[in-house]
Amino acid sequence: MSTPDEERRAISQVRRFLFDLMDASVTPRVPGYVRKRARQVSKHYPLLPSDDVSYEEHRERMIKENRR
């Protein structure tokens, strides 16, 4: 059984993984369809109350860059 801290950490790590998938400079050899799916999934991914605004700004920038 997971503790609440472990669950929060897992959510944060998965979100970071999705953002990394959307960022071609971090994951250059990821196919476009994977980037597109990561973008779709992250659109409604839960944000934790402790998440800072800069992370959301980073998410928005990644989404805009991957729309090109």
Contact map, one row per residue, 1 for C-alpha under 8 A:
11100000000000000000000000000000000000000000000000000000000000000000
11110110000000000000000000000000000000000000000000000000000000000000
11111110000000000000000000000000000000000000000000000000000000000000
01111111000000000000000000000000000000000000000000000000000000000000
00111111100000000000000000000000000000000000000000000000000000000000
01111111110000000000000000000000000000000000000000000000000000000000
01111111111000000000000000000000000000000000000000000000000000000000
00011111111100000000000000000000000000000000000100000000000000000000
00001111111110000000000000000000000000000000000000000000000000000000
00000111111111000000000000000000000000000000000000000000000000000000
00000011111111100000000000000000000000000000010000000000000000000000
00000001111111110000000000000000000000000000000100000000000000000000
00000000111111111000000000000000000000000000000000000000000000000000
00000000011111111100000000000000000000000000000000000000000000000000
00000000001111111110000000000000000000000100100000000000000000000000
00000000000111111111000000000000000000000000000000000000000000000000
00000000000011111111100000000000000000000000000000000000000000000000
00000000000001111111110000000000000001100100000000000000000000000000
00000000000000111111111000000000000001100100000000000000001001000000
00000000000000011111111101100000000000000000000000000000000000000000
00000000000000001111111101100100011001000000000000000000000000000000
00000000000000000111111100100000001101100000000000000000000001100100
00000000000000000011111111110000001000000000000000000000000001000100
00000000000000000001111111111100000000000000000000000000000000000000
00000000000000000000001111110000000000000000000000000000000000000000
00000000000000000001101111110000000000000000000000000000000000000000
00000000000000000001111111111100000000000000000000000000000000000000
00000000000000000000001111111100000000000000000000000000000000000000
00000000000000000000000100111110000000000000000000000000000000000000
00000000000000000000100100111111011000000000000000000000000000000000
00000000000000000000000000001111111000000000000000000000000000000000
00000000000000000000000000000111111100000000000000000000000000000000
00000000000000000000000000000011111110000000000000000000000000000000
00000000000000000000100000000111111111000000000000000000000000000000
00000000000000000000111000000111111111100000000000000000000000000100
00000000000000000000010000000001111111110000000000000000000000000100
00000000000000000000000000000000111111111000000000000000000000000000
00000000000000000110110000000000011111111100000000000000000000000000
00000000000000000110010000000000001111111110000000000000000000100000
00000000000000000000000000000000000111111111000000000000000000000000
00000000000000000000000000000000000011111111100000000000000000000000
00000000000000100110000000000000000001111111100000000000000000000000
00000000000000000000000000000000000000111111100000000000000000000000
00000000000000000000000000000000000000011111110000000000000000000000
00000000000000100000000000000000000000001111111000000000000000000000
00000000001000000000000000000000000000000001111100000000000000000000
00000000000000000000000000000000000000000000111110100000000000000000
00000001000100000000000000000000000000000000011111100000000000000000
00000000000000000000000000000000000000000000001111100000000000000000
00000000000000000000000000000000000000000000000111110000000000000000
00000000000000000000000000000000000000000000001111111010000000000000
00000000000000000000000000000000000000000000000001111111000000000000
00000000000000000000000000000000000000000000000000111111100000000000
00000000000000000000000000000000000000000000000000011111110000000000
00000000000000000000000000000000000000000000000000111111111000000000
00000000000000000000000000000000000000000000000000011111111100000000
00000000000000000000000000000000000000000000000000001111111110000000
00000000000000000000000000000000000000000000000000000111111111000000
00000000000000000010000000000000000000000000000000000011111111100000
00000000000000000000000000000000000000000000000000000001111111110000
00000000000000000000000000000000000000000000000000000000111111111000
00000000000000000010011000000000000000000000000000000000011111111100
00000000000000000000010000000000000000100000000000000000001111111110
00000000000000000000000000000000000000000000000000000000000111111111
00000000000000000000000000000000000000000000000000000000000011111111
00000000000000000000011000000000001100000000000000000000000001111111
00000000000000000000000000000000000000000000000000000000000000111111
00000000000000000000000000000000000000000000000000000000000000011111
